[in-house]
Amino acid sequence: MSLRICILETDILRPELVDQYQGYGRMFERLFAQQPLPASFEVFNVVRGDYPADEERYDAYLVTGSKADSFGSDPWIQTLKTYLLQRYENGDKLLGICFGHQLLALLLGGRAERASQGWGVGIHRYQMKQRPQWMSPALDELDLLISHQDQVTALPDKATLLASSEFCPVAAYCIDDQVLCFQGHPEFVHDYTRAILDIRQTCIGEPTYRKAVASLEQSHQGAAVAEWMMRFVAQGKNAQSA
């Protein structure tokens, strides 16, 4: 049975990148097409105020990355927080990436803030702390493309830490079989990451920029994370229908 996923897109790409990459929702659709579990997707740009109709139901709701701060006061962020809290209290499954990872941690009792470590960019390696059954393929370490200056600094009480590094201690977590979040960007590709690095070169500083560009010689494991997310959603669905 095909999974039905709602993608809540929390950014609008820079004009010079739209023609090639469209948006984060489209990037996720391309990513999920590579993994073995069938799924269909609908994308809603919440920055523009787009949300599913009240009667629509999905197997999971995915919150994308954003250039905005998860702890920001923008009206669209407050609207999104209200919507996600309703979904959580309704028992819906929630997936978060970067901004979404931070926003869900904040919403559910954790903390997210500007990181004292500075910008995280390029390809970063994390150590896996837990390997639940749905985490197939199993990995001891995870390489992901990243682009963030904020981090989760305290997990919600019920959360389980899944991945960590010295630079980013809270890199992935889950809450029971309902919430799964990653700081890294499984949907990013090398060319998009390089374009963002070039745009932010002055902002992030030359040494960090050069190190990040050099890291792009490596591969990353975004496809594995996509499979984990879909298996996480499917496991809960299978349990409900059993």
C-alpha positions as CSV (number, residue, x, y, z in Angstrom):
1,M,0.0,0.0,0.0
2,S,1.4,3.4,-1.0
3,L,2.0,5.9,1.8
4,R,0.5,9.4,1.5
5,I,2.8,12.2,2.7
6,C,2.0,15.8,3.2
7,I,5.1,18.1,2.7
8,L,4.8,21.4,4.6
9,E,7.3,23.6,2.7
10,T,8.7,26.3,5.0
11,D,10.8,28.3,2.5
12,I,10.8,29.9,-0.9
13,L,14.0,29.4,-2.9
14,R,16.1,32.3,-4.1
15,P,15.0,33.4,-7.6
16,E,18.2,32.2,-9.2
17,L,17.7,28.7,-7.9
18,V,14.0,28.2,-8.7
19,D,14.3,27.1,-12.3
20,Q,16.7,24.2,-11.5
21,Y,15.5,23.1,-8.1
22,Q,11.8,24.3,-7.9
23,G,11.6,24.1,-4.1
24,Y,12.2,21.8,-1.1
25,G,9.0,19.9,-1.7
26,R,10.2,18.9,-5.1
27,M,13.6,18.0,-3.8
28,F,12.0,15.6,-1.3
29,E,9.8,14.1,-4.1
30,R,13.0,13.4,-6.1
31,L,14.7,11.9,-3.0
32,F,11.8,9.6,-2.1
33,A,11.6,8.3,-5.6
34,Q,14.9,6.6,-5.0
35,Q,13.8,4.5,-2.0
36,P,11.8,1.2,-2.2
37,L,8.6,2.0,-0.3
38,P,5.9,3.5,-2.6
39,A,4.5,6.9,-1.6
40,S,2.6,9.8,-3.0
41,F,3.1,13.4,-2.0
42,E,1.3,16.8,-1.8
43,V,3.3,20.0,-1.2
44,F,1.9,23.0,0.7
45,N,3.9,26.1,1.0
46,V,3.1,27.3,4.5
47,V,5.1,30.6,4.1
48,R,2.4,31.5,1.6
49,G,-0.3,30.3,3.9
50,D,-1.1,27.1,2.0
51,Y,-2.4,24.1,4.1
52,P,-4.3,20.9,3.4
53,A,-8.1,21.0,3.6
54,D,-9.5,20.1,7.0
55,E,-10.9,16.8,5.8
56,E,-7.6,15.6,4.2
57,R,-5.6,13.0,6.1
58,Y,-2.1,11.8,5.5
59,D,0.1,9.0,6.8
60,A,2.7,11.6,7.8
61,Y,3.4,15.4,7.7
62,L,7.0,16.4,6.8
63,V,8.3,19.9,7.8
64,T,11.1,21.0,5.5
65,G,14.1,23.2,6.1
66,S,14.0,27.0,5.9
67,K,16.3,30.1,6.0
68,A,14.0,31.3,8.8
69,D,14.8,30.7,12.5
70,S,12.6,28.1,14.2
71,F,12.4,30.4,17.3
72,G,11.4,33.3,15.1
73,S,8.2,35.4,15.7
74,D,7.0,35.5,12.0
75,P,3.2,35.1,11.8
76,W,3.5,32.1,9.5
77,I,5.8,30.3,12.0
78,Q,3.2,30.8,14.7
79,T,0.4,29.5,12.5
80,L,2.6,26.5,11.6
81,K,3.3,25.8,15.3
82,T,-0.4,25.8,16.1
83,Y,-1.1,23.5,13.1
84,L,1.6,21.0,14.1
85,L,0.5,20.9,17.7
86,Q,-3.0,20.0,16.5
87,R,-1.5,17.3,14.3
88,Y,0.6,15.9,17.2
89,E,-2.3,15.9,19.6
90,N,-4.4,14.1,17.0
91,G,-1.8,11.3,16.9
92,D,-0.5,12.1,13.4
93,K,3.1,11.2,12.4
94,L,5.4,14.1,12.0
95,L,8.8,14.3,10.2
96,G,11.2,17.2,10.6
97,I,14.3,18.3,8.7
98,C,16.6,21.1,9.8
99,F,14.1,23.9,10.6
100,G,11.4,21.3,11.0
101,H,13.7,19.3,13.4
102,Q,14.2,22.4,15.5
103,L,10.6,23.6,15.4
104,L,9.2,20.3,16.5
105,A,11.8,20.1,19.3
106,L,10.7,23.6,20.5
107,L,7.0,22.8,20.1
108,L,7.2,19.6,22.2
109,G,9.2,21.0,25.1
110,G,12.8,21.1,24.0
111,R,15.0,24.0,23.1
112,A,16.5,25.4,19.8
113,E,18.7,28.4,19.5
114,R,21.6,30.0,17.6
115,A,24.5,27.6,17.9
116,S,27.7,28.9,19.6
117,Q,29.6,26.5,17.2
118,G,28.7,28.8,14.3
119,W,27.7,27.7,10.8
120,G,27.4,24.0,10.0
121,V,27.9,23.5,6.2
122,G,29.1,20.9,3.7
123,I,29.0,17.2,4.4
124,H,29.0,16.3,8.1
125,R,29.4,12.9,9.8
126,Y,27.3,11.7,12.8
127,Q,27.6,8.7,15.0
128,M,24.4,6.6,15.4
129,K,23.4,6.2,19.0
130,Q,20.3,4.0,18.5
131,R,19.3,1.7,15.7
132,P,15.6,0.9,15.9
133,Q,14.1,-1.9,13.7
134,W,12.8,0.6,11.1
135,M,16.3,2.0,10.6
136,S,17.2,-0.1,7.6
137,P,19.7,0.0,6.1
138,A,21.6,-0.1,9.4
139,L,24.5,2.3,9.7
140,D,27.1,3.0,12.4
141,E,27.8,6.5,11.0
142,L,25.8,8.8,8.9
143,D,27.1,11.4,6.4
144,L,24.7,14.1,5.4
145,L,24.7,17.5,3.7
146,I,24.1,20.3,6.1
147,S,23.4,24.0,6.2
148,H,22.5,25.5,9.5
149,Q,23.5,28.1,12.2
150,D,20.8,27.0,14.7
151,Q,20.7,23.8,16.7
152,V,18.5,21.8,19.1
153,T,20.2,22.3,22.5
154,A,17.7,20.3,24.6
155,L,15.5,17.4,23.6
156,P,11.8,17.1,24.5
157,D,11.4,14.9,27.6
158,K,10.1,11.9,25.7
159,A,12.6,12.1,22.9
160,T,15.2,9.4,22.1
161,L,18.5,10.6,20.7
162,L,19.4,8.8,17.4
163,A,22.5,10.5,16.1
164,S,25.1,12.9,17.4
165,S,28.5,14.5,16.7
166,E,30.8,16.8,18.7
167,F,29.7,19.7,16.5
168,C,26.0,18.9,16.7
169,P,25.1,16.8,19.8
170,V,21.4,16.6,18.9
171,A,21.5,15.5,15.2
172,A,18.5,13.2,15.1
173,Y,15.8,12.1,17.4
174,C,12.4,10.3,17.6
175,I,9.5,10.4,20.0
176,D,7.9,7.0,20.2
177,D,6.6,6.0,16.8
178,Q,5.1,9.5,16.1
179,V,7.9,12.0,15.5
180,L,11.2,11.6,13.6
181,C,13.6,14.5,12.9
182,F,17.1,15.1,11.4
183,Q,19.2,18.2,11.5
184,G,20.9,17.3,8.2
185,H,19.4,17.7,4.7
186,P,18.8,14.3,3.1
187,E,17.1,16.0,0.2
188,F,20.1,18.2,-0.7
189,V,22.3,17.4,-3.7
190,H,25.9,18.5,-4.1
191,D,25.2,21.1,-6.7
192,Y,22.5,22.8,-4.7
193,T,24.7,22.8,-1.6
194,R,27.6,24.4,-3.6
195,A,25.2,27.1,-4.9
196,I,24.1,27.9,-1.4
197,L,27.7,27.9,-0.1
198,D,28.7,30.4,-2.9
199,I,25.8,32.7,-2.0
200,R,26.7,32.6,1.7
201,Q,30.5,32.6,1.3
202,T,31.0,36.0,3.0
203,C,28.4,35.3,5.7
204,I,30.0,32.0,6.8
205,G,33.6,33.1,6.4
206,E,36.4,31.9,4.1
207,P,37.9,29.1,6.2
208,T,34.5,27.5,6.8
209,Y,33.5,28.0,3.2
210,R,36.7,26.3,1.9
211,K,36.4,23.3,4.3
212,A,32.8,22.8,3.3
213,V,33.5,23.0,-0.5
214,A,36.3,20.4,0.0
215,S,33.9,18.1,1.8
216,L,31.7,18.0,-1.2
217,E,34.2,15.5,-2.8
218,Q,32.5,12.9,-0.6
219,S,29.2,11.1,-1.0
220,H,26.3,11.4,1.4
221,Q,23.6,9.1,2.7
222,G,20.4,11.1,2.2
223,A,18.8,8.1,0.4
224,A,19.2,6.0,3.5
225,V,17.5,8.6,5.6
226,A,14.6,8.8,3.2
227,E,14.2,5.1,3.5
228,W,14.3,5.3,7.3
229,M,11.6,8.0,7.3
230,M,9.3,5.9,5.1
231,R,9.9,2.8,7.1
232,F,9.2,4.7,10.3
233,V,5.9,5.9,8.9
234,A,5.0,2.5,7.4
235,Q,5.8,0.6,10.6
236,G,3.3,2.6,12.6
237,K,0.7,2.2,9.8
238,N,1.2,-1.5,9.7
239,A,0.9,-1.8,13.4
240,Q,-2.4,0.1,13.3
241,S,-3.8,-2.1,10.6
242,A,-2.6,-5.4,12.2
